[in-house]
Amino acid sequence: MQKIRSLMARPGLKSPQESMADLSPVENLRIPSKEELRELREQPVDPQAEQEIIDSIEEVYFSNDSFDMVQHELEKLPAELNLLELEEYRDRLKRQQAAVSKKVADLILEKQPSYVKELERVTALQTNLQLAAVICTNARRQLGVAKEGFTEASLGLLANQRRRQLLTGLLKSLRTIKTLQRTDVRLSEMLEEEDYPGAIQLCLECQKAASTFKHYSCISELNSKLQDTLEQIEEQLDVALSKTCKHFDVAHYTKVQLAYTLLGKTQTAMDQLHMHFTQAIHNTVFQVVLGYVELCAGNADTKFQKMQYKDLCTHITLDSYIPCLTDLCKALWEVMLSYHRTMQWHEEHDKQAATLTTDDAAESDESVVDRSYVKKKLEHGLTRIWQDVQLKVKAYILGTDMSNFKYDDFIVVLDVISRLMQVGEEFCSSKSEVLQESIRRQSVNYFKNYHRARLEELRMFLENETWELCPVKSNFNISQLHEFKFMDQCRSPSVSPSRQGTSILEEQSLFQQYLQEGNPFEMHIEHKEEETEDVLASNGYESDELEKSAYQDYDSDSDVPEELKQDYVDEQTGDVPLKSVSRETIRSKKRSDYNLNKTNAPILTNTTLNVIRLVGKYMQMMSILKPIAFDVIHCVSQLFDYYLYAVYAFFGRNDMPFPSPSMPTHGGRESGPARVAGPACLYESSGLGLISSRLRTTLNRIQESLIDMEAGSENASMHATTEERKEKVPSPHLSQMVVLTNSGTLYGLAQRVVATESLVFLAEQFESLQSHLDTMMPAAKKPFLQQFYSQTVSTASELRKPIYWMVAAKAIDYEQMLLLMSGVKWDIREIMSQHNIYVDVLLKEFEMFNKRLGDVSRHVRIPLPVSNVLWEHCIRLANRTLVEGYANVKKCSNEGRALMQLDFQQFLMKLEKLTDLRPIPDKEFVETYIKAYYLTENDMEQFIKNHREYSMKQLANLVNVCLGSHINKKARQKLLAAIDDIDRPKR
């Protein structure tokens, strides 16, 4: 059916009858005759019914051309045939055939006009083709005539001319190809001459020319060769670029950058450059360290070259550590300097490009992008390069244990690292946190061991110190010591990163100073070598070991050089000054200064000088390495604390016996010997402390935090852990050569003066360093420094009272005076004009004391504050002894009180001729007590309440003596009760 439908729709040249005849036997069941067609057309048509008949046809009839409908129908027959059913089925097939035939006939009639029209067009086309064939035949005949009319000679000339032109062009091409074949030789020469821009320019031109002749077969091989040559040029260009990482050359780098610009690989070149810098850092440090390791290892079989850099650093010996570190920093400086100069080249190049752009045409977008990329890449590379440098140096620093380094060697290491951090700050404004942390770890470790050793050394010095005067110049100052030279040189860029000078070199950065030649680390080491003798010299000794042995041998006076036995020695030159002190200077001195034959030189000992030198070394380390500034200052404070504690322990403790006879008190009660008349009790009973609460607090703090009180005990480990005791130092012991019991030397007054005044001098030097220490102290830790100065340093002078009181308490025989006063009769009835003998004895004691002071001053200058303290102590003790003697009186008349006043006035008059101390200490203390005898009952009661400075015994004696004269028994009981009320809270 589908074929029937397609036939009905297809236009053709055949008639409908002919078309029907072409159907296959299968399809051509039976063609209806004209009469049948007429009958079909004449039958009434019901389209819907007709369509239903067509739709009822089985689908298999429309399947394909090879379908055998007869076979199909026969197969459908049932096994038992029924005639009626067969006839009925046959009639239905006929109706279906009739419907299909009618439908086909209708379609054929419908297409009849189109068929006729198409047949007419085909006929017209056939006519036109016959006409075209006639025209072509005529044209061919005419062309043959034209060919015969032209001469063959004319056409031959034209052909030859054309061939000549082609051959001329071919010759030029061959010459160009020949030139291209020879360019490889020239390219090799240009690469040897490092003319990379010219080689690339030539290679690119050759490639362009080769592309013009690419139709020649020989050119394809040449083009491949040129491409290989260009790649070879890029490889050599990369090698040339890597050379700029260690030794930057402007001309060389300019050619390399121009070559990369011609290649259009400016950004690639910058990426490669940073890779080469990273590789250069790694290779440089590895080769430097490897060289020292192999040199120190000698013929060892260890394969150091296969080690990692971090492991290699652990094989550096102590002797080669500083030279290797210096060479390492030198090599890294060269790399960073090359990077710095690279950035400078690009900055200048960008300025020139900007100027040319302004003058000429606008710059291309690609060039702007390249410049921007290069600038950002270089700026970012600064931090990356410095980070690589820090990591390499960190691995080197932490690869060795520096705890056993000598101080001067460790300072050199700190100084080199400090210089490197200065380079980093100028290189990329970095704070060098990695380097600071690594050197801080090493410094803390080193400094703990160093400080512990120095404290033990200080204890040894103190225990061997004879407290003899160390002669120095009168204008001696710590700034003259080599350990403090760094404070004057800290403005120099070759010593410290703090550059504050005004010279041209100091104003320039390190990259400006060493841009063309030189190396900051090389200059640094040269400077150190020149200053080594001065830095290591310690009072004329070449090293700390010699210095230590000298201090140990100092106890023997025979070992002291003759020049040191002079009045004073120049710290710098060791020369003895030619001029002595002028007479005007001597006359200007007060009598109490006891230094008429001495210059006004500082009083200090060798141990004091050693402590000052240690402080200088600590501060030098602190100035170079500020992250551990607080740890260093804490250790500096421990040096001062230990020295102060030692001076107090040697000379200031009240543990010496003071013999004094027993004396009865009022009411029949007796006190112990020391409580009644001993000099120690004279202060205690009066409530006047020798040691201030601030000084006592300071001494207790030092003893608890620094002094190992259990060092000599057997059960020391039971009370404190090893770590806790490791932070402490045993209490020092006074040298057996120091004698403090000889009355002829005023109980070691010379040694006491040297010890105490050396401490005061040390405190003054600390005061002068406070501002410098404050600048280096972290802001959060500054309260510690302020507390140290306010509670410790400022208390040094307060030690004078307890130390010199030991001398004053024993220099004068106060007990003899009490005995003499007890023999005086005070209940006389007439006014006496002659003072008592005890006054003369006391004055003779003071004269002897004054003479002994003069004898001591011939050996050690006694400063005015010291003599004032000594005289004040002696006078106070004498006056309180007088009051104690007056308080022992059983009976006394008004005339006796007048005699007391006469004795005291005589004592004051003679005493004022011996001393310049004004006013006389405790003068009112004696006068008020004597005058209190005349007070009435009410005034006496008020006196007792207001004058707590007198002891209970002295007040009670005053009441008892007044009994019967102007105070009755009832008043006496009342006043004694008031005294008991005052004394009760003290019990």
Protein Blocks (a to p, Z undefined) as FASTA:
>chain_A
ZZmmmmmmpccfbdfklmmmmpcfklmmbacdfklmmmmmmpccdfklmmmmmmmpcfkl
mmpmmlcfklmmmmmpcfbdcfklmmmmmmmmmmmmmmmmmmmmmmmmmmmmmmmmmmmm
mmmmmmmmmmmmmmmmmmmmmmmmmmmmpcfklmmmmmmmmmmmmmmmmmmmmmmmmmmm
mmmmmmmmmmmnopmklmmmmmmmmmmmmmmmmmpmklmmmmmmmmmmmmmmmmmmmmmm
mmmmmmccfklmmmmmmmmmmnopmmmmmmmmmmmmmmmmmmmmmmmmmmmmmmmnomaf
bdfklpcfklmmmmpcfklmmmmmmmmmmmmmmmmmmmmmmmmmmmmmmmmmmmmmmmmc
cddfklmmmmmmmmmmmmmmmmmmmmmmmmmmmmmmmmpcfklpcfklmmmmmmmmmmmm
mmmmmmnopahlmlmmmmmmmmmmmmmmmmmmmmmmmmmmmmmpgoiacdddfkbcfklp
mklmmmmmmmpmklbmcdcbfbfklmpcfklmmmmgccfklmmmmmmmmmmmmmmpgghi
abfklmmmmmmmmmpmklpcfklmmmbdcfklopacfbdcdfklmmmpcfklopmkbccb
dcddfklmmmmmmmmmmmmmmmmmmmlmmmmmmmmmmmmmmmmmmmmmmmmpccbccddd
ddddehhiacdfklmmpmklmmmmnopafbdfklmmmmmmmmmmmmcfklmpmklmmmpc
fklmmmpccdddddfklcckbfklonollmmmmmmmmmmmmmmmmmmmmmmmmmmpcfkl
mmmmmmmmmmmmmmmmmmmmmmmmmmmmmmpcfklmmmmmmmpcfkbcbdcfbdcfklmm
mmmmmmmmmmmmmmmmmmpccdfklmmmmmmmmmmmmmmmmmmmmmmpmbdcfklmmmmm
mmmmmmmmmmmmmpccdcdehklmmmmmmmmmmpcfklmmmmmmmmmmbcfklmmmmmmm
mgojlpcfklmmmmmmmmmmmmmmmZZ
